[in-house]
Amino acid sequence: MQDAAVTKDATASALPFPIPANVHAERVVSVTHYTDRLFSFRITRPQSLRFRSGEFVMIGLPNAEKPVYRAYSVASPAWDDELEFYSIKVQDGPLTQHLQKIQPGDIVLLRPKPTGTLVLDALTPGKRVFMIATGTGIAPFASLIREPETYDKFEQVILTNTCRDAADLQYGNELAAMASEDPLIGEMAGGKLVYYATTTREETPNMGRITTLIENGKLFSDLGIRPLDPATDRVMLCGSMAMIKDVAALLEARGFTEGSNSAPAEFVLERAFVG
C-alpha cells in the first residue's frame, strides 16, 4: 500500500482548460492504493458544500475541454473537513484510467449537487440496519458508519462487505477497525457496529455470495443474530447490479418495501449505480 499527502494550501499547477462557474476545482490531499484494482483518495472540501452521509456527487478531471464526470459516493461522513472517495481502476475507463494516476496536489473537479437514496431519511424507523456492499459499493456505508445519527437511530448496525479476493477487503477491514477508535463515534460503534466480510473466489474463513448467505441463514448463524424481519429491520444495498437485484428480490419476497427520499420504507438502493 502506498500513501502520500500534501497540505491544503499547496500550490496547484495551472489548469489547461477553464473551469465552469458551477464546478469546484478541489485539490487532492492524499491517495492510497490498495491493489491494482482499488484505491481511495481525499480532496479538499468546498466550504459551501453540504450533503447527507450516503449521498453521491459527480466528479471529473480537468484534462479536457468537456471533462468526463462520473457519480461517486462520498465515503467520508457529512461532518468531515475533507471529501473521501473509493474507486476501482479501469484501465480503459473514460475517467478512471486517468483518475487512478492522480497525485497529491492535483486537481479534481466536483459538481456541488449531492443527491442519492442511500441516506437514513429514506428509511422508516427500525431497530437494526443492514448495510450490504460488494466491491466499491462500501463507499456510502463508509460515510454512514462514521455518522453519529446512524447510531442514534438504530440499536445495531450490520455492515457486510463481499469481494472476490481477501486483498479487496482491505479498505472495509480498516474502516471497521478504525470506527471503534474514532473519537466522535467510537464508543457508539464499539457497542453497535457489526462487520462481516466474505470472499467469493479466494479461500478465506467466510466465503460466499451475500445472497446465498442470507438465503441459507449462514449470515445470521455466524453473527448469532435473528433473520431479517421487515417489522424491525432496515436494509441498504450498494454494489454490483447482480447483487442489488438479487437481494432486492429476496427482500421483497420477505415483505420488505423499497423506500425513497419522498416515501421512506424498509430498504433502499442507489439506482444511479444500477442503470
N, C-alpha and C positions, 0 to 999 in steps of 0.2 A: 504494500500500500504506500502511496506517495502523497505527502501533504505539502501545501505551500500556502503562504499567507502574505497579505500586503495591507498597509494602513489605508483607511478610507480616503484620506486626503492625498494619496499618491497621485502624481501627475499622469493622466492618460494621454496616449498618443492622439494626434489629430484624426478625426474621423474622415474617411474617404467620401462619405455621402452625407447630405443634410438629413437631420433628424426631424420627422414630422412634429408638429406642435402638440399632438395628442399622444406622443410616445415619450417615455422616460429613458434616458441613456444612463444605465447604472453600472457601477464598476464591480468587477469580480474581486471578491475578498479572499476566497480560498477555494481550492479544488482538491478533491480526494478521489483517487482511482482505486476501486476495489478489485475488479477483474478486467479482462479485456473486453467485457461486455457492459460493465456497470460503473458509474461514477456519480458523485454528488458535487455540488458547488454552492457557494454562498455569494450573494451580491448585496450591495448597499440597498437600502430601502428608502423610497421616496417619502419624505415627511408627510405628504398628503395622502399616501395610500392607506386605506382602511379595508380590511377583509375579515371574514369569519373563518376560523380554523376549519380546514377541509375544503376550502374553495380553490379554484384554479385561475390562472391568468395566462395570457398569451405572451410568449417571449420569442425573440429572434436575435439576429446578429447584424451589425452594420456593415455587411460585406457585399451589399448590392443596392442598387437604386430602389428596387422593390424587394425588401427583405422577406424571407420566408418566416412565418410565425407558426408556432405550434402551441397547443394547450398543455400546460404543465401545472400539476397540483403544487401548491405551496407546501413544502414539507415542514417549514418552521411554524410555530404557533403564532396567533394573531398578536401576541404581546412582544414578540422578538424584534430587536432593533434591525436585524438583517433578514434577508429572504433566502431560504434554502430550497434547493431543488434536487431531485434524484432522477437520474436518466439512464436509459440504455444507450449503447453505442451502435449505430447502424452505419456501416462503412460507406454505403451509397445513399444514406438518408439525406434528403434535401437540407435539413437543418443539422441533424446530429453528426453527420460526417465532419462538420466544421465545429460544432459545439463541443465535441469531445476533446478538441485541441486547445480550448481556452486556458489562459494562464491568469494568475492574479494581476490586476491592473488593466486587463482587457475590458471592453465594454459589451454589455448585454442590453438589448432593447426590451422594454416592458410596456405593454399596453395596460394602463391602470383601470381596468374594468373587471375586477374579480367577480366570479359567479360560480354556481355549482350546486348540486343537491346533496353532496356528501357532508352535510352540516347537521348539527344537533337539532336545529329548528325544524328540519324536515321529518323528525321522528316524534311520535307521541310518547308521553312519559312511560317509563318501564323500569324494571329492576336490574336487568343485565343488558349490556350491549355487546354484540359480536361484531368485530371489525375483521372481515375476511379478505385477505390480499394474496395476490400472486405477483411475483416479479416486482417491477417498479410501482405496482398498484398500492404498495405500502405507503407511498408518499403522503396522501392526505391523512392517513392514520398516524403518521409520524407527527403531524401537526396536532391532531386531536388528542393523542395520549399525553401531550405536553400542555394541554389546555385545562386549567382548573375547573372550568364549567363541566367538563366531561365527568369528573368525579363527584361534582355536586349533584348531577342528575342521575347517576347510576351507582348501584351498590357494587357492581362488578363489571370490569371492562376486560373482555377476552379478545386478544389480538392474535390472529392466525396468519402465518407467513409461509407460503408454499413456493418453492423454486425447484429447478431441475437439479442443481448441484449444491453441495454444502457451502462452497465459496460464495455462492449467490445470496446466501442468508446473512452475510456479514453485516450489512447495513442494519437490518432488522434486529439482529442479535445485539449489536452495540447500542441501538436505540432503546431496546427494552432494558438493557442493563443500566444505562445512564439515567433512565426515567426515575428509578428508585433513589438515585443520588441527587436528583435535581433539587436545588434549594427552594424552588417555588412549589413543585408538585410531588416531590419525593416521598413525603410522608403519606400522602393520599394514594399515590401509585403503589407504594410498598404494600399497602393493605388491600388494594382493589384490582391492580393490573395483573392479568394472567397472560403469559406469552406461550404460544405453541407453534413451533416451526417444523415443517416437513419438507422432504425432498421427493421428487418423482423419478429421478434417474440414478443419482449416486446413492450408494448404500449408506444409510445413517440410522440412528436409533428409531426415528419416526419417519415413516415413508408412506406415500400415497397421495392421490388427489384429494383435495379437501371435500369434494362432493362425496367421494367414496367413504371417507372417514366420518362424515355426517350421517350418511345413509346406513352404514353398518354399526354406528354407535361408538366406534373406537375413539373419536374425538372426546366424547363425553366420559367414557370409562377411563381414558388416560388422564384426564384432568380431575376426575372424581366429581363431576357436576351432572345435573339433570339435563335431559334432552331439551331441544328447542320447544318453546311454548309461546304462541302469539299473545297470550294474556299477560306475560311478564317480560318477554324478550324482544329486543330490537336488533336489527342486523344491517350492516353497511357493507357493500361489496365494491371492490375495485381491483382490476387486474385484467387477465385475458378475457376476450369475448366469450370463449367457450365456457370458462368457469362462471362468469357472471350469468350467462343464460341458463346454465345447468342448475346453479344454486338458486337463482330466482324461481325457476320452475319447481324446485324442491320445496322452497319456502311457501309458494302459493298453494301447493298440494297439502301443506300442513296448516293452511288457514291464515297465512300472513298476507297483508295487502301492501302493495308498493306505495310509498309516500313521495311527496314533493314539497317544495317550499310553500306552495299555496294550499296543499292538502296533506298535512303530516299523517304518517301511518306507521306500520310496523317494520318496514325495511326500505332501504334506498340504494340506488346505484347511480353511477355517473354516466349518463347517456352520451355525453360529449366524447367519451373514450370508447364507446361501444359501436357507434356508427349508426 
